[in-house]
Amino acid sequence: MGFGHGVHHCVGAPIARVQLQEAVSALVRRFPGLRAAAPPQWKAGLKTRAPRSLPVAW
């Protein structure tokens, strides 16, 4: 995830990173065999880089 840099750095970035880390950790603990089934499909655009989809299997 990107949160900008310099004067445009998001002040909520640290809490967003902690939330994402906890969510992914909980998901992996709940489904230990979870894995990517295919590479992510990325959204097209110059302003943001975000996954459009990430197929998973377990």
N, CA, C and O atoms as a GROMACS GRO file, in nm:
protein
  232
    1MET      N    1   0.084  -0.117   0.000
    1MET     CA    2   0.000   0.000   0.000
    1MET      C    3   0.089   0.124   0.000
    1MET      O    4   0.197   0.125   0.059
    2GLY      N    5   0.041   0.224  -0.066
    2GLY     CA    6   0.116   0.350  -0.070
    2GLY      C    7   0.041   0.460   0.004
    2GLY      O    8  -0.081   0.469  -0.005
    3PHE      N    9   0.114   0.541   0.074
    3PHE     CA   10   0.052   0.649   0.150
    3PHE      C   11   0.115   0.784   0.118
    3PHE      O   12   0.109   0.876   0.199
    4GLY      N   13   0.176   0.795   0.001
    4GLY     CA   14   0.238   0.920  -0.037
    4GLY      C   15   0.372   0.937   0.032
    4GLY      O   16   0.421   0.846   0.101
    5HIS      N   17   0.431   1.054   0.014
    5HIS     CA   18   0.558   1.082   0.079
    5HIS      C   19   0.573   1.233   0.092
    5HIS      O   20   0.500   1.311   0.030
    6GLY      N   21   0.668   1.272   0.174
    6GLY     CA   22   0.692   1.415   0.194
    6GLY      C   23   0.574   1.483   0.260
    6GLY      O   24   0.513   1.427   0.351
    7VAL      N   25   0.541   1.603   0.215
    7VAL     CA   26   0.432   1.679   0.276
    7VAL      C   27   0.296   1.615   0.249
    7VAL      O   28   0.198   1.648   0.316
    8HIS      N   29   0.290   1.525   0.151
    8HIS     CA   30   0.163   1.460   0.117
    8HIS      C   31   0.147   1.323   0.183
    8HIS      O   32   0.056   1.249   0.149
    9HIS      N   33   0.235   1.290   0.276
    9HIS     CA   34   0.226   1.161   0.345
    9HIS      C   35   0.100   1.157   0.431
    9HIS      O   36   0.071   1.253   0.503
   10CYS      N   37   0.027   1.049   0.423
   10CYS     CA   38  -0.098   1.033   0.497
   10CYS      C   39  -0.070   1.018   0.647
   10CYS      O   40   0.009   0.933   0.687
   11VAL      N   41  -0.135   1.101   0.729
   11VAL     CA   42  -0.113   1.093   0.874
   11VAL      C   43  -0.173   0.965   0.933
   11VAL      O   44  -0.136   0.925   1.043
   12GLY      N   45  -0.265   0.901   0.862
   12GLY     CA   46  -0.324   0.777   0.910
   12GLY      C   47  -0.251   0.653   0.864
   12GLY      O   48  -0.295   0.541   0.892
   13ALA      N   49  -0.140   0.670   0.793
   13ALA     CA   50  -0.068   0.556   0.738
   13ALA      C   51  -0.023   0.454   0.843
   13ALA      O   52  -0.039   0.334   0.820
   14PRO      N   53   0.033   0.496   0.957
   14PRO     CA   54   0.077   0.396   1.054
   14PRO      C   55  -0.036   0.307   1.106
   14PRO      O   56  -0.018   0.186   1.119
   15ILE      N   57  -0.152   0.364   1.135
   15ILE     CA   58  -0.263   0.282   1.186
   15ILE      C   59  -0.319   0.194   1.074
   15ILE      O   60  -0.360   0.081   1.101
   16ALA      N   61  -0.321   0.242   0.951
   16ALA     CA   62  -0.369   0.160   0.839
   16ALA      C   63  -0.277   0.040   0.818
   16ALA      O   64  -0.324  -0.069   0.788
   17ARG      N   65  -0.147   0.060   0.833
   17ARG     CA   66  -0.053  -0.052   0.817
   17ARG      C   67  -0.072  -0.156   0.927
   17ARG      O   68  -0.068  -0.276   0.901
   18VAL      N   69  -0.092  -0.110   1.050
   18VAL     CA   70  -0.115  -0.203   1.161
   18VAL      C   71  -0.245  -0.280   1.139
   18VAL      O   72  -0.249  -0.401   1.161
   19GLN      N   73  -0.350  -0.212   1.096
   19GLN     CA   74  -0.478  -0.279   1.070
   19GLN      C   75  -0.464  -0.384   0.961
   19GLN      O   76  -0.516  -0.495   0.974
   20LEU      N   77  -0.395  -0.351   0.854
   20LEU     CA   78  -0.375  -0.446   0.745
   20LEU      C   79  -0.293  -0.566   0.791
   20LEU      O   80  -0.324  -0.680   0.757
   21GLN      N   81  -0.188  -0.540   0.868
   21GLN     CA   82  -0.104  -0.649   0.919
   21GLN      C   83  -0.186  -0.743   1.008
   21GLN      O   84  -0.174  -0.865   0.996
   22GLU      N   85  -0.267  -0.688   1.095
   22GLU     CA   86  -0.350  -0.770   1.184
   22GLU      C   87  -0.455  -0.848   1.105
   22GLU      O   88  -0.481  -0.965   1.136
   23ALA      N   89  -0.515  -0.787   1.007
   23ALA     CA   90  -0.617  -0.855   0.927
   23ALA      C   91  -0.558  -0.972   0.849
   23ALA      O   92  -0.616  -1.081   0.846
   24VAL      N   93  -0.444  -0.951   0.787
   24VAL     CA   94  -0.379  -1.059   0.711
   24VAL      C   95  -0.332  -1.169   0.805
   24VAL      O   96  -0.346  -1.287   0.772
   25SER      N   97  -0.277  -1.133   0.920
   25SER     CA   98  -0.234  -1.234   1.017
   25SER      C   99  -0.351  -1.319   1.064
   25SER      O  100  -0.339  -1.441   1.073
   26ALA      N  101  -0.463  -1.256   1.094
   26ALA     CA  102  -0.581  -1.330   1.139
   26ALA      C  103  -0.633  -1.422   1.029
   26ALA      O  104  -0.674  -1.535   1.057
   27LEU      N  105  -0.632  -1.375   0.906
   27LEU     CA  106  -0.678  -1.456   0.794
   27LEU      C  107  -0.590  -1.580   0.776
   27LEU      O  108  -0.641  -1.689   0.752
   28VAL      N  109  -0.459  -1.562   0.788
   28VAL     CA  110  -0.365  -1.675   0.772
   28VAL      C  111  -0.378  -1.773   0.889
   28VAL      O  112  -0.368  -1.894   0.869
   29ARG      N  113  -0.401  -1.722   1.010
   29ARG     CA  114  -0.422  -1.812   1.125
   29ARG      C  115  -0.552  -1.891   1.108
   29ARG      O  116  -0.556  -2.010   1.141
   30ARG      N  117  -0.656  -1.828   1.057
   30ARG     CA  118  -0.786  -1.894   1.041
   30ARG      C  119  -0.783  -1.996   0.928
   30ARG      O  120  -0.846  -2.101   0.938
   31PHE      N  121  -0.709  -1.965   0.822
   31PHE     CA  122  -0.698  -2.052   0.704
   31PHE      C  123  -0.550  -2.076   0.674
   31PHE      O  124  -0.494  -2.012   0.586
   32PRO      N  125  -0.484  -2.168   0.747
   32PRO     CA  126  -0.340  -2.186   0.734
   32PRO      C  127  -0.295  -2.232   0.595
   32PRO      O  128  -0.180  -2.209   0.558
   33GLY      N  129  -0.381  -2.294   0.518
   33GLY     CA  130  -0.344  -2.339   0.384
   33GLY      C  131  -0.373  -2.237   0.275
   33GLY      O  132  -0.358  -2.267   0.157
   34LEU      N  133  -0.413  -2.119   0.314
   34LEU     CA  134  -0.448  -2.015   0.217
   34LEU      C  135  -0.327  -1.975   0.134
   34LEU      O  136  -0.218  -1.952   0.188
   35ARG      N  137  -0.346  -1.968   0.003
   35ARG     CA  138  -0.237  -1.929  -0.087
   35ARG      C  139  -0.295  -1.861  -0.210
   35ARG      O  140  -0.412  -1.877  -0.243
   36ALA      N  141  -0.211  -1.787  -0.277
   36ALA     CA  142  -0.254  -1.722  -0.401
   36ALA      C  143  -0.273  -1.827  -0.509
   36ALA      O  144  -0.186  -1.911  -0.529
   37ALA      N  145  -0.386  -1.823  -0.578
   37ALA     CA  146  -0.414  -1.918  -0.684
   37ALA      C  147  -0.368  -1.866  -0.820
   37ALA      O  148  -0.355  -1.943  -0.915
   38ALA      N  149  -0.344  -1.738  -0.828
   38ALA     CA  150  -0.300  -1.674  -0.952
   38ALA      C  151  -0.237  -1.540  -0.915
   38ALA      O  152  -0.260  -1.489  -0.805
   39PRO      N  153  -0.161  -1.484  -1.004
   39PRO     CA  154  -0.104  -1.351  -0.975
   39PRO      C  155  -0.216  -1.247  -0.963
   39PRO      O  156  -0.322  -1.263  -1.024
   40PRO      N  157  -0.194  -1.142  -0.887
   40PRO     CA  158  -0.297  -1.039  -0.875
   40PRO      C  159  -0.318  -0.965  -1.006
   40PRO      O  160  -0.225  -0.950  -1.085
   41GLN      N  161  -0.440  -0.921  -1.029
   41GLN     CA  162  -0.472  -0.834  -1.142
   41GLN      C  163  -0.474  -0.692  -1.087
   41GLN      O  164  -0.545  -0.664  -0.991
   42TRP      N  165  -0.398  -0.604  -1.146
   42TRP     CA  166  -0.384  -0.468  -1.096
   42TRP      C  167  -0.476  -0.372  -1.170
   42TRP      O  168  -0.497  -0.385  -1.290
   43LYS      N  169  -0.528  -0.274  -1.096
   43LYS     CA  170  -0.607  -0.168  -1.157
   43LYS      C  171  -0.514  -0.081  -1.241
   43LYS      O  172  -0.398  -0.059  -1.204
   44ALA      N  173  -0.565  -0.034  -1.352
   44ALA     CA  174  -0.488   0.056  -1.436
   44ALA      C  175  -0.509   0.199  -1.390
   44ALA      O  176  -0.622   0.238  -1.360
   45GLY      N  177  -0.406   0.276  -1.383
   45GLY     CA  178  -0.419   0.415  -1.344
   45GLY      C  179  -0.286   0.470  -1.297
   45GLY      O  180  -0.199   0.396  -1.252
   46LEU      N  181  -0.272   0.600  -1.307
   46LEU     CA  182  -0.147   0.662  -1.268
   46LEU      C  183  -0.148   0.710  -1.124
   46LEU      O  184  -0.042   0.729  -1.065
   47LYS      N  185  -0.266   0.730  -1.065
   47LYS     CA  186  -0.272   0.786  -0.930
   47LYS      C  187  -0.256   0.682  -0.821
   47LYS      O  188  -0.196   0.709  -0.717
   48THR      N  189  -0.310   0.563  -0.842
   48THR     CA  190  -0.302   0.460  -0.738
   48THR      C  191  -0.259   0.327  -0.798
   48THR      O  192  -0.281   0.301  -0.916
   49ARG      N  193  -0.200   0.245  -0.716
   49ARG     CA  194  -0.168   0.108  -0.754
   49ARG      C  195  -0.240   0.021  -0.653
   49ARG      O  196  -0.206   0.018  -0.535
   50ALA      N  197  -0.340  -0.050  -0.702
   50ALA     CA  198  -0.420  -0.133  -0.613
   50ALA      C  199  -0.461  -0.260  -0.687
   50ALA      O  200  -0.483  -0.257  -0.808
   51PRO      N  201  -0.471  -0.371  -0.615
   51PRO     CA  202  -0.514  -0.494  -0.682
   51PRO      C  203  -0.663  -0.488  -0.716
   51PRO      O  204  -0.744  -0.444  -0.635
   52ARG      N  205  -0.696  -0.532  -0.836
   52ARG     CA  206  -0.836  -0.545  -0.876
   52ARG      C  207  -0.890  -0.678  -0.823
   52ARG      O  208  -1.005  -0.686  -0.779
   53SER      N  209  -0.806  -0.781  -0.828
   53SER     CA  210  -0.846  -0.911  -0.774
   53SER      C  211  -0.721  -0.992  -0.738
   53SER      O  212  -0.614  -0.973  -0.796
   54LEU      N  213  -0.738  -1.083  -0.643
   54LEU     CA  214  -0.632  -1.176  -0.603
   54LEU      C  215  -0.700  -1.308  -0.572
   54LEU      O  216  -0.745  -1.330  -0.459
   55PRO      N  217  -0.708  -1.396  -0.670
   55PRO     CA  218  -0.771  -1.526  -0.646
   55PRO      C  219  -0.691  -1.608  -0.544
   55PRO      O  220  -0.568  -1.612  -0.550
   56VAL      N  221  -0.760  -1.672  -0.452
   56VAL     CA  222  -0.695  -1.754  -0.350
   56VAL      C  223  -0.756  -1.894  -0.348
   56VAL      O  224  -0.868  -1.916  -0.395
   57ALA      N  225  -0.680  -1.986  -0.293
   57ALA     CA  226  -0.724  -2.124  -0.277
   57ALA      C  227  -0.673  -2.175  -0.144
   57ALA      O  228  -0.576  -2.121  -0.089
   58TRP      N  229  -0.738  -2.279  -0.090
   58TRP     CA  230  -0.689  -2.344   0.031
   58TRP      C  231  -0.719  -2.490   0.027
   58TRP      O  232  -0.685  -2.563   0.120
   0.00000   0.00000   0.00000
